[in-house]
């Protein structure tokens, strides 16, 4: 949906946009795991 807009705005390739998106999803998952563990210990 937004891929073409991102490619045009940042003058990047589809591969670069895909890699950045994948890295963002991995970081989201890791932060959720850490925050969930921390939240369980605090409760």
N, C-alpha and C positions, 0 to 999 in steps of 0.2 A: 504494500500500500504506500509506504513512505520511501521505499528504496530508491525509486527514480528521483525523487526530490532530494534525498541525501546525496546521491551520486552527482547530481547537477550542482548542488550547493557547495560541496566540499571538493569537487573535481576528483573523485576517487573511483576506484574500480568496484565492481560488484563483489569481488573477493574480499577487498579491504572492508567494505561495509559489513559483509557476512562475518568476518573474523571479529570485528569490534562488537557486533551484536552477540556473537557466541561468548565472547569474553565477559560481556555484561551479564549474560544469563548465568554463567559460572559464578561470577562474583556475587550475584543475588542469592544463588543457592548456598554458597559458602557462608555468607553473612547471616542467612536465615538459620543455618545449622548452628552457628556460634551463638547467635542471639537466643535461639530456642534453648540451648544448653544452659546458657547464663541465666535465662529467665527461670528455668526449672530449679536451679540451685538457689536463686534468690527467694523463691516462694516458700 
